[in-house]
């Protein structure tokens, strides 16, 4: 019985070994072929930023690459100064410290963007905030492009 089982396994394994032996791909070619390129995703967020207010938008990336946050529109004043930051979500806050790979601008307006290179998969965050110059609510549209 064991002999018969061993012969069956050998007969099944023979075609697989023959196919493997005929392959002329190197290991690096196989690795390169398995690398997937992702199309960047774009997330759009809208809201109303009140005086002394802030909004944090959390998103997850699965692969490495460029992450960009852009203020698409501010209304009623498109040149209103606000704060814009891009960083790492710690589970309770948006860390925009350069030590964690984040960045912030306190003089952002319509068209301002921040681009960083994500070196690890995980949760990131973009934050829009009043820098003390707002006298009325600001309607905003913000886009985040990420891998």
Secondary structure, 3 states (H helix, E strand, C coil): CHHHHHHHHHHHHHHHHHHHHHCCCCHHHHHHHHCCCCCCEEEEEEEEECCCCEEEEEEEECCCEEEEEEEEEEECCCCCCEEEEEEEECCCCEECCHHHCCEEEEEECCCCEEEEEECCCEEEEEEEECCCCCCCCEEEEEEEEEC
